[in-house]
């Protein structure tokens, strides 16, 4: 069934010629509302993908990836911390191949010189990194430019990009495999992600979504050396393919997948129970906390895995419902992109409980 174009060809760089019937209503809503949302919140563009029944049912792009260049199917967004689930999956697939272990002592393969004399490094493992239990700050600039422990490992949960960087270096050294090359071979290849890359390739030319923040000059990060925790470049469709390959595929043993979604330490990132709905217990996840590489929401009748990303001029979000096989990817290249992604993802998901969570304030 063809979704009406509504005269948006000047704004919509890529429209599916034929959207599945069950996605037509969502396509109409996006075509009607997203261009206005981009203008209202001063966001240059958005790339959106909807997964239904474990398959991509809809991909839309709106606005401009850079001045005068419409966003399209091949627009590469900096997805910021959405890099972490990809790095986590690379490690899990190396574990599945016998080239690493979830409980391997990372310090036996790599040690950051800043904490080389701290005995607590012996406790660091891939599992602690992916559950954000390393005890490190997010970035070492938060500790005056020198990496140090803020707390003992595995005592509190604290989000850390530094942990991911350590893990990637250690796993690469232990396995004898370049980490980025392993990601290409074990993740990007099987998931059909030919444009995606942690570092600059020839395919980046003419495809980059430039970051934007009103009134400020924003540096466009295109890495020549990879970061396991930040700055992956990908498209909305390719990240949706990644989620499907992870959650509907069999490239990691089932027992390890179950471990990935197990919540060992409850943590609330923000209120999942808006005040107006406080009396409705079904709005509140029974449990929520970090799994392996993803934040997990357990509602009892369904489990949702989610991750977001944000740098100075980018905001991104991806989540997947493991129970009903429905997922959403929203990528933006604007500092106000959160205003877009929460509204779009809440609408597309189709369950008012998680939509209410997405719109709830932090704190």
C-alpha positions in Angstrom: 0.0 0.0 0.0 1.5 3.3 -1.1 1.7 6.0 1.6 0.5 9.5 0.4 3.4 11.8 -0.4 1.5 14.9 0.7 3.7 17.1 -1.5 6.7 16.6 0.8 9.3 15.6 -1.8 11.2 18.8 -1.1 11.6 17.8 2.5 11.5 14.1 2.4 14.6 12.8 0.7 13.5 9.2 0.6 9.9 7.9 0.7 9.2 4.2 0.4 7.4 3.4 -2.8 5.3 0.9 -1.1 4.9 0.6 2.7 3.2 -2.4 4.2 -0.4 -1.9 5.0 0.1 -2.0 8.7 2.6 0.8 8.5 0.5 3.2 6.4 -1.0 5.0 9.3 2.4 5.6 11.0 3.8 6.8 7.6 0.9 9.3 7.3 1.5 10.6 10.8 5.2 11.0 10.2 4.7 12.8 6.9 2.3 15.2 8.5 4.1 15.9 11.8 7.8 15.5 11.5 8.6 18.4 9.2 6.7 20.7 11.5 8.5 19.3 14.6 11.9 19.8 12.9 11.0 23.4 12.2 9.5 24.0 15.7 12.6 22.7 17.5 15.2 23.8 15.1 16.6 20.4 14.2 18.0 20.0 10.7 16.9 16.4 10.0 15.7 13.1 11.2 16.1 9.5 10.0 13.4 7.1 11.3 13.0 3.3 11.1 10.1 1.2 12.4 10.4 -2.5 13.0 7.2 -4.6 13.2 7.0 -8.4 13.6 10.8 -8.5 13.5 11.1 -6.8 10.1 11.7 -3.3 8.9 8.3 -1.9 7.8 9.0 1.7 7.4 11.9 4.1 6.8 11.5 7.8 6.5 13.9 10.8 6.3 13.1 14.4 6.7 15.0 17.7 6.5 18.6 18.3 5.4 21.8 16.4 6.3 23.6 19.6 5.6 22.7 23.0 4.1 20.9 22.3 0.8 21.3 18.5 0.9 18.2 16.5 1.8 18.6 13.7 4.2 18.1 10.3 2.5 18.4 6.5 2.9 22.2 6.8 2.9 22.6 9.7 5.3 25.2 8.7 7.9 24.4 10.0 11.4 26.8 10.2 14.3 24.8 8.0 16.7 27.0 8.9 19.7 26.5 6.3 22.5 24.4 4.1 20.3 27.9 2.9 19.4 28.0 1.0 22.7 25.5 -1.7 21.9 27.5 -2.4 18.7 30.7 -2.7 20.6 29.0 -4.9 23.2 27.6 -7.2 20.4 31.1 -7.4 18.9 32.4 -8.7 22.3 29.5 -11.1 22.7 30.2 -12.6 19.2 33.9 -12.9 20.0 32.9 -14.7 23.2 30.6 -17.0 21.1 33.6 -17.8 18.9 35.8 -18.6 21.9 38.0 -15.6 21.5 37.0 -13.9 24.7 35.0 -14.6 27.9 32.4 -12.6 29.8 34.4 -12.9 33.0 37.9 -12.5 31.6 40.1 -10.2 33.7 40.7 -7.3 31.3 43.8 -6.1 33.1 45.6 -9.3 32.0 45.4 -8.1 28.4 45.5 -4.3 28.7 46.1 -1.8 31.4 45.6 2.0 31.3 48.7 3.6 32.6 46.7 6.0 34.8 45.6 3.2 37.1 48.3 0.7 36.5 49.2 0.7 40.2 45.7 0.4 41.5 44.9 -3.2 42.5 41.2 -2.7 41.8 41.9 -3.1 38.1 42.0 -6.9 38.6 38.3 -6.9 39.1 37.4 -5.5 35.7 35.6 -7.8 33.2 33.6 -7.3 30.1 30.4 -8.0 32.1 31.2 -5.2 34.5 31.9 -2.9 31.6 28.6 -3.7 29.8 26.6 -3.4 33.0 28.4 -0.1 33.9 29.8 -1.4 37.1 33.5 -0.5 36.6 33.7 2.3 39.1 35.1 4.7 36.4 33.7 8.1 35.5 32.1 8.4 32.1 35.2 10.2 30.8 38.5 11.0 32.4 38.1 14.8 31.9 35.6 14.5 34.8 38.6 13.5 37.0 40.9 16.3 35.9 42.2 14.4 32.9 43.5 11.4 34.7 41.5 8.1 34.8 40.8 7.0 38.3 38.2 5.0 40.2 35.3 6.9 41.7 34.2 3.8 43.6 35.2 0.2 43.9 34.3 -2.0 40.9 30.9 -3.8 41.1 29.6 -1.7 44.1 27.5 0.9 42.3 26.2 1.5 38.8 27.8 4.4 37.0 27.7 5.0 33.2 31.2 4.9 31.7 32.5 5.3 28.2 36.0 4.8 29.7 35.0 1.3 30.6 34.1 0.5 27.0 37.4 1.9 25.7 39.3 -0.3 28.1 37.2 -3.4 27.2 37.8 -3.0 23.4 41.5 -2.6 23.8 41.7 -5.6 26.2 39.5 -7.9 24.1 41.5 -7.0 21.0 44.8 -7.8 22.7 43.4 -11.1 24.1 41.9 -12.3 20.9 44.6 -11.0 18.6 42.0 -9.4 16.4 41.7 -5.7 15.5 38.5 -4.6 17.3 37.1 -2.5 14.4 37.8 -5.2 11.9 36.1 -7.7 14.2 33.0 -5.5 14.3 33.0 -5.3 10.5 33.3 -9.1 10.1 31.1 -10.2 13.0 28.4 -7.5 13.1 28.3 -5.1 10.1 28.7 -7.9 7.5 26.1 -10.3 8.8 23.6 -7.5 9.6 24.0 -6.0 6.1 25.4 -2.7 7.2 27.7 -1.7 4.3 27.8 2.0 5.0 28.3 1.8 8.8 31.7 2.4 10.3 33.4 3.6 13.4 36.0 5.4 11.3 36.1 7.4 8.1 35.8 5.4 4.9 35.4 6.5 1.2 31.6 5.9 1.6 31.4 8.8 4.0 31.8 11.3 1.1 28.5 13.2 0.5 26.6 11.2 3.1 27.5 12.9 6.4 24.8 14.5 8.6 26.4 17.5 10.1 25.7 18.3 13.8 23.9 21.4 14.7 23.3 23.6 17.7 21.7 27.1 17.3 24.2 29.9 17.9 27.2 27.7 18.2 29.9 26.3 15.9 29.8 22.5 16.4 32.7 20.3 15.5 31.7 17.5 13.1 33.4 14.4 14.5 34.6 11.9 11.9 37.1 9.6 13.5 40.2 8.1 12.0 40.8 6.0 15.1 37.8 4.2 16.5 36.0 4.7 19.8 34.1 1.8 21.2 31.7 4.1 23.0 31.1 7.0 20.7 30.8 8.4 17.2 29.7 5.4 15.1 28.3 6.5 11.7 25.3 4.7 10.5 21.9 5.0 8.9 18.4 4.6 10.4 17.8 1.5 8.2 21.2 -0.1 9.0 20.8 0.4 12.8 17.4 -1.2 12.5 19.0 -4.1 10.7 21.5 -4.4 13.5 18.8 -4.7 16.1 17.0 -7.4 14.1 20.2 -9.3 13.6 20.9 -9.2 17.3 17.5 -10.0 18.7 16.0 -12.2 16.1 19.3 -13.9 15.0 21.2 -16.9 16.4 24.8 -15.6 16.3 25.1 -15.7 20.1 24.1 -18.7 22.2 20.7 -18.5 23.7 22.1 -18.7 27.3 24.3 -15.7 26.6 21.4 -13.8 25.2 19.3 -14.5 28.3 22.2 -13.2 30.4 22.3 -10.1 28.2 18.7 -9.1 29.3 19.0 -10.2 32.9 18.7 -7.2 35.3 21.1 -7.8 38.2 21.0 -4.3 39.7 17.8 -2.2 39.7 18.4 1.3 38.4 15.9 4.0 37.4 17.3 6.5 34.9 14.2 8.6 35.2 10.6 8.3 36.4 8.8 5.7 34.4 5.5 6.6 36.2 4.4 10.1 35.3 2.5 11.7 38.2 -0.8 11.7 36.3 -0.6 8.0 35.9 0.9 7.1 39.3 -2.1 5.0 40.3 -1.7 2.8 37.2 0.8 0.2 38.3 1.1 -1.1 34.7 2.9 2.1 33.7 5.8 1.1 35.9 8.3 -1.5 34.8 8.5 -4.3 37.3 12.3 -4.0 36.9 14.7 -1.8 35.0 18.5 -1.7 34.9 21.5 -2.4 32.7 21.8 -5.6 30.9 24.9 -6.4 28.7 25.1 -3.3 26.5 21.5 -2.3 26.7 19.2 -0.7 29.3 16.4 -3.2 30.0 12.8 -2.5 31.0 10.8 -5.5 32.3 7.1 -4.8 32.3 6.2 -8.3 33.2 4.2 -9.0 30.0 7.0 -7.6 27.8 10.7 -6.7 27.9 12.1 -3.7 26.1 15.8 -3.1 25.4 16.8 0.5 24.8 19.8 2.8 24.3 20.2 6.5 23.5 23.0 8.7 22.3 23.8 12.4 22.5 26.7 14.6 21.6 26.8 18.4 21.2 24.8 18.4 18.0 23.3 14.9 17.8 20.5 13.1 19.6 19.6 9.4 18.9 17.4 6.7 20.3 16.8 3.0 19.5 14.7 0.4 21.3 13.3 -3.1 20.6 10.5 -4.9 22.3 11.6 -8.5 22.6 8.0 -9.7 23.2 6.1 -8.3 20.3 9.2 -7.8 18.0 8.5 -4.1 17.5 11.3 -1.5 17.5 12.1 2.1 16.6 15.2 3.9 15.6 15.3 7.8 15.5 18.5 9.6 14.5 18.8 13.4 14.5 21.6 15.9 13.8 20.4 18.6 16.1 21.0 19.5 19.8 17.2 19.7 20.3 16.7 16.3 18.7 15.4 14.8 22.0 12.2 16.8 21.3 11.8 14.9 18.1 12.8 11.4 19.0 10.7 11.1 22.2 7.5 12.2 20.3 8.2 10.0 17.2 9.3 7.0 19.2 6.4 7.3 21.6 4.0 7.4 18.7 5.5 4.6 16.7 5.8 2.2 19.6 2.1 1.9 20.0 2.0 1.2 23.8 1.1 4.1 26.0 3.1 2.8 28.9 6.5 3.1 27.3 5.4 6.2 25.4 4.7 7.8 28.8 8.1 6.7 30.0 9.8 8.3 27.0 8.0 11.6 27.6 8.7 11.6 31.4 11.3 14.0 32.8 14.6 12.9 34.1 15.2 12.9 37.8 
